[in-house]
Amino acid sequence: MARIFIIGATGGVGNRLCKRLTQAGHDVTGLHRKPEQADHLSALGVTPIEGDIMTLTAHDLEPMLEAHDVVVFSAGAAGSGMERTARIDGEGPREVAEAMQRAGVSRFYLVSAFPEAGRGREPNPGFENYMLAKKEADAFVARSALDWVILRPGTLTDEEGNDQITAGYALSYGSVSRDHVAQTLAALIDMPQIKREIIELTDGNTRVSDALDALRRDL
Ligand SMILES: NC(=O)c1ccc[n+]([C@@H]2O[C@H](COP(=O)([O-])OP(=O)(O)OC[C@H]3O[C@@H](n4cnc5c(N)ncnc54)[C@H](OP(=O)(O)O)[C@@H]3O)[C@@H](O)[C@H]2O)c1
């Protein structure tokens, strides 16, 4: 069983991932920014640790991440402004990647976004800033020596999952349920052979385990 640190543990994807990982017997720590979120995480069997990605540096994160095997970054500014997006979605993963290298933690799962997201819509500076932040974070992590996986989901929905996805290196754009994102992350964590890969994800027609087995066979 792995010791897993989740950044964004209280979010739509992160919360679903916490449930799956604790139920599978993993030892999970969840970062939260509001004191009142601690009880909810504890009730899921997650060890809560308070911190705000707006201000946490690699130096602050290093001791938090020590003694973990895996880090998941599924935090996001969720449209709360350009400055917050640049910091949380853009610089956040970079601070985390640096902290992991200092702490000797090698396995990093970063939730990013499809580069094609928003195509066909009116250009919007806030969205452009978001996409730039995601891409810069991906580029930084992909250049690192970590055993990273960058997962790029399509538009997220709250549909109940049915274990039917499409996962690949280059997909047509689509939507994907947060449940499927969490299920795919949990399955990837159980497949350490898949590493240093950027994987796109939508709802589809292949079971999660089969879709990831096919990717693993391609390696
Ligand atoms: N929406 C989409 O269609 C879409 C598409 C592709 C990729 N994504 C990405 O997928 C990821 C997961 O999305 P989601 O729907 O699960 O997001 P979400 O529900 O908005 O959750 C975001 C998480 O980040 C945390 N967070 C925000 N600011 C923080 C801070 N300053 N310090 C620490 N934690 C902070 C939130 O904490 P609180 O609970 O305190 O708010 C929450 O746990 C995000 O990275 C998002 O950008 C989204």
The ligand as an ORCA input file, in Angstrom:
! r2SCAN-3c Opt
* xyz 0 1
  N     -13.535     22.064    -14.780
  C     -13.105     21.430    -15.847
  O     -13.850     21.190    -16.803
  C     -11.684     20.933    -15.903
  C     -11.224     20.358    -17.069
  C      -9.926     19.833    -17.093
  C      -9.123     19.914    -15.966
  N      -9.605     20.524    -14.843
  C      -8.711     20.535    -13.655
  O      -9.011     19.396    -12.900
  C      -8.595     19.603    -11.550
  C      -9.667     19.123    -10.598
  O     -10.866     19.820    -10.853
  P     -12.059     19.804     -9.767
  O     -13.313     19.984    -10.495
  O     -11.867     18.661     -8.817
  O     -11.700     21.170     -9.000
  P     -12.418     21.756     -7.688
  O     -13.607     20.962     -7.315
  O     -12.573     23.234     -7.927
  O     -11.325     21.510     -6.552
  C     -10.185     22.280     -6.483
  C      -9.420     21.880     -5.258
  O      -8.293     22.770     -5.123
  C      -8.305     23.280     -3.793
  N      -7.715     24.593     -3.718
  C      -8.105     25.718     -4.367
  N      -7.326     26.743     -4.000
  C      -6.427     26.237     -3.104
  C      -5.369     26.796     -2.364
  N      -5.073     28.107     -2.489
  N      -4.648     26.003     -1.542
  C      -4.948     24.686     -1.413
  N      -5.954     24.096     -2.078
  C      -6.677     24.869     -2.925
  C      -9.774     23.361     -3.447
  O      -9.946     23.549     -2.063
  P     -11.331     24.139     -1.458
  O     -12.197     22.943     -1.235
  O     -10.885     24.789     -0.196
  O     -11.886     25.081     -2.476
  C     -10.219     22.001     -3.952
  O      -9.805     20.994     -3.065
  C      -8.229     21.074    -11.445
  O      -6.826     21.199    -11.511
  C      -8.867     21.672    -12.699
  O      -8.165     22.825    -13.152
  C     -10.856     21.021    -14.776
*
